[in-house]
């Protein structure tokens, strides 16, 4: 999952792809590097970020979704019908043929218009808690949905976060919210889980979650890991936002497993390499 931030204030690349043209070009570059999903976001959710109005988020996001759909559609023309992503380690090197659009939003109207424009996944940091109408959109349109754990809103989530046991607390959260979504009418097979690294967690909380993702296997849903250049690496290694790529790649490779097949990243090209190494070594161990 390649990150397409259409924002002026995202922690890593805020403002770099803020226009529709540069955002679409960046998304196509990520797809060509091997991204199977392009995650378009119009509001920064970094710690202490300001909220963005619905109108402004729509203005940022929807033209980019449409632009990417149009561009990817023209590139897909002539692709053999029925061709899909390979299941072996070469899959991550496939350019643009299999890229789909995700939108990183917690607002119901943004999600609805993005899905109407051609997006197929909603990546929601709020678990439908910031805008409860989002659940209705999910039930009606049945997109792919990223159910993420967060401790409050971005503006306050890092104010002394506390847990009894972070792994068990996040497990119970997933159990409760996944059940609520299914009872509301969203099929369980539409949902992936994101433990929300950096969203209301200390360094120790983040490391505990990354190291214990197997706890969530009993829930029967795959996990999305979003470790890319996050402040956890600053807290652990003293690194600024532009110096965290090596830590990102190490953690991504170590966290890959069949349970954690989706990785949300800024640098798709390097991540493809890291994941192919991780996958190849896992395959060799299995054969051995």
C-alpha positions in Angstrom: 0.0 0.0 0.0 1.7 3.1 -1.2 1.0 6.4 0.5 -0.4 9.4 -1.5 -0.6 12.3 0.9 -2.6 15.2 -0.6 -1.8 17.4 2.5 0.3 20.4 3.4 1.2 19.0 6.9 1.8 15.3 6.9 4.8 14.5 9.0 6.9 12.9 6.3 6.0 14.5 2.9 3.5 17.2 3.7 3.1 19.6 0.8 5.2 17.5 -1.6 2.3 16.2 -3.5 -0.4 18.7 -2.5 -1.7 19.4 -6.0 -3.9 17.0 -8.0 -1.3 16.7 -10.8 1.7 16.0 -8.5 -0.4 13.6 -6.4 -1.6 11.6 -9.4 2.0 11.5 -10.8 3.3 10.3 -7.4 0.6 7.6 -7.2 1.4 6.3 -10.7 5.1 6.2 -9.7 4.3 4.1 -6.6 2.2 1.8 -8.7 5.0 1.4 -11.2 7.3 0.5 -8.3 5.0 -2.3 -7.2 2.2 -0.8 -5.1 -0.9 -2.9 -5.3 -2.9 -0.3 -3.4 -2.7 3.5 -3.5 -3.9 5.1 -0.3 -5.0 8.7 -0.9 -5.3 10.9 2.1 -6.5 14.5 2.4 -6.1 15.1 6.1 -3.0 14.5 8.2 -3.5 12.1 11.1 -0.1 12.7 12.6 0.0 13.4 16.4 -1.4 16.9 17.2 -2.6 17.5 13.6 -5.4 19.9 13.0 -8.7 18.7 11.7 -9.7 19.5 8.1 -13.3 20.4 7.0 -15.3 18.0 4.9 -15.4 20.4 2.0 -11.6 20.9 2.0 -10.9 17.2 2.2 -13.3 16.5 -0.7 -11.6 19.2 -2.7 -8.2 17.6 -2.1 -9.1 13.9 -2.4 -11.8 13.3 -5.1 -9.9 14.8 -8.0 -6.9 12.7 -7.2 -9.0 9.5 -7.0 -10.6 10.3 -10.3 -7.2 11.2 -11.8 -5.7 7.9 -10.7 -8.6 5.9 -11.8 -8.5 7.5 -15.3 -4.7 7.1 -15.6 -4.6 3.5 -14.3 -7.6 2.6 -16.5 -5.8 3.8 -19.6 -2.7 1.9 -18.5 -4.7 -1.3 -17.9 -6.2 -1.2 -21.4 -5.1 -4.3 -23.2 -4.3 -6.2 -20.0 -5.5 -9.8 -20.4 -8.9 -10.4 -18.9 -8.7 -12.3 -15.6 -5.0 -11.6 -15.0 -4.4 -11.2 -11.3 -1.6 -10.6 -8.8 0.6 -13.7 -8.6 0.8 -15.4 -5.2 4.5 -16.0 -5.3 7.3 -13.6 -4.4 7.3 -12.0 -7.8 3.8 -10.4 -7.2 5.2 -7.3 -5.5 7.2 -6.4 -8.7 4.1 -6.2 -10.9 3.6 -2.5 -12.0 0.2 -0.8 -12.1 -1.7 -3.8 -13.6 -3.2 -4.5 -10.2 -3.2 -1.2 -8.4 -6.5 -0.2 -6.7 -7.4 2.9 -4.8 -7.9 3.3 -1.1 -8.9 6.5 0.7 -7.7 7.4 4.1 -10.6 9.1 5.7 -13.0 8.9 8.7 -15.7 11.1 7.2 -18.8 9.5 5.8 -19.3 11.9 2.9 -15.7 11.7 1.8 -15.8 7.9 1.8 -19.1 7.9 -0.1 -17.9 10.2 -2.8 -14.5 8.4 -3.0 -16.2 5.1 -3.5 -18.5 6.5 -6.2 -15.4 7.9 -7.9 -13.8 4.4 -8.1 -12.0 3.8 -4.8 -12.6 0.3 -3.4 -11.1 0.5 0.1 -11.7 2.9 3.1 -8.8 3.2 5.5 -10.3 4.7 8.7 -8.2 5.7 11.7 -11.4 6.1 13.8 -13.2 2.8 13.7 -16.3 4.8 12.7 -16.2 6.6 16.0 -15.5 10.2 14.7 -18.4 10.1 12.2 -20.8 7.3 13.0 -22.5 7.8 9.6 -19.5 6.1 8.0 -20.7 2.8 9.2 -23.9 3.3 7.1 -21.7 4.0 4.0 -19.7 0.8 4.6 -22.8 -1.3 5.0 -24.4 0.1 1.9 -21.4 0.0 -0.4 -19.4 -2.9 1.1 -15.9 -1.7 0.2 -12.7 -3.1 1.7 -12.3 -1.6 5.1 -9.3 -1.0 7.4 -10.4 -1.2 11.0 -7.7 0.6 13.0 -7.2 1.0 16.7 -6.6 4.6 18.0 -6.7 6.1 21.4 -8.7 9.2 20.7 -8.3 11.8 18.0 -4.9 12.9 16.5 -5.0 16.1 18.4 -5.0 14.4 21.8 -4.1 10.7 21.3 -0.5 11.1 22.4 -1.3 12.8 25.7 0.0 10.2 28.1 -1.6 7.1 26.6 -2.2 4.3 29.1 -3.3 0.6 28.8 -3.8 -2.2 31.3 -2.1 -4.5 28.7 -1.8 -2.9 25.2 -1.9 -6.2 23.3 -5.0 -7.5 25.1 -6.7 -4.1 25.1 -6.3 -3.8 21.3 -7.4 -7.4 20.9 -10.6 -6.7 22.8 -11.1 -3.5 20.8 -10.9 -5.5 17.5 -13.2 -8.2 18.8 -15.8 -5.7 19.8 -15.6 -3.4 16.7 -15.4 -6.3 14.2 -18.4 -7.9 15.7 -20.3 -4.6 15.6 -19.5 -4.1 11.9 -20.6 -7.6 11.0 -23.8 -7.3 12.9 -24.5 -4.0 11.1 -24.1 -5.7 7.7 -20.5 -5.4 6.5 -19.3 -8.8 5.6 -16.3 -9.9 7.7 -14.3 -10.8 4.6 -14.2 -7.0 3.7 -12.3 -6.1 6.9 -8.5 -6.0 7.7 -7.2 -5.0 11.0 -4.5 -2.3 11.8 -3.2 -2.1 15.4 -2.5 1.6 14.9 1.2 1.9 15.5 1.8 5.5 16.7 -1.8 6.2 17.4 -2.1 6.8 21.1 0.9 4.6 22.0 4.2 5.0 23.7 7.4 3.4 22.3 6.9 0.4 24.6 3.2 0.0 23.5 4.2 0.1 19.8 7.0 -2.4 20.2 4.8 -4.8 22.1 2.1 -4.7 19.4 4.6 -5.2 16.6 6.2 -8.1 18.4 2.9 -9.8 19.3 0.7 -9.6 16.3 0.1 -13.3 16.3 -2.3 -12.7 19.2 -4.7 -11.3 16.7 -4.7 -14.4 14.5 -7.6 -16.0 16.3 -9.8 -13.1 14.9 -9.4 -14.6 11.5 -8.6 -11.4 9.6 -5.4 -10.3 8.0 -3.4 -7.4 9.5 -2.2 -4.2 7.9 1.1 -2.9 9.3 1.8 0.9 9.0 5.3 1.4 10.3 6.7 3.7 7.6 9.0 6.4 9.0 6.9 6.8 12.1 8.0 8.5 15.3 8.5 5.1 17.0 11.9 5.1 15.2 12.8 8.5 16.5 12.0 7.4 20.0 14.0 4.2 19.6 16.9 5.5 17.5 16.8 9.3 17.7 16.1 9.6 14.0 14.3 12.5 12.2 11.5 11.8 9.7 13.9 11.7 6.7 16.3 9.3 8.3 14.0 6.5 9.3 13.8 4.4 6.1 16.4 1.8 7.2 14.5 1.2 10.4 11.2 1.1 8.5 12.6 -1.6 6.1 14.1 -3.7 8.9 10.8 -3.7 10.9 8.7 -4.3 7.8 10.7 -7.3 6.8 10.7 -8.7 10.3 6.9 -8.2 10.7 5.9 -9.8 7.4 4.0 -13.1 7.7 0.9 -14.6 6.1 -1.0 -12.9 9.0 0.5 -9.5 8.0 0.4 -9.3 4.2 -0.3 -5.6 3.8 2.2 -2.9 4.5 1.5 0.8 4.2 4.7 2.6 3.2 6.2 5.7 1.6 9.0 4.0 -0.2 7.4 1.2 -2.3 10.5 0.3 -4.3 12.6 -0.5 -1.2 9.7 -2.2 0.5 9.1 -4.5 -2.4 12.7 -5.7 -2.1 12.4 -6.1 1.7 9.2 -8.1 1.4 10.5 -10.3 -1.4 13.5 -11.2 0.8 11.2 -11.9 3.8 8.9 -14.0 1.7 11.8 -16.0 0.1 13.3 -16.8 3.4 9.9 -17.9 4.8 9.4 -20.0 1.7 12.8 -21.6 2.1 12.2 -22.4 5.8 8.8 -24.0 4.9 10.4 -26.1 2.2 13.2 -27.0 4.6 
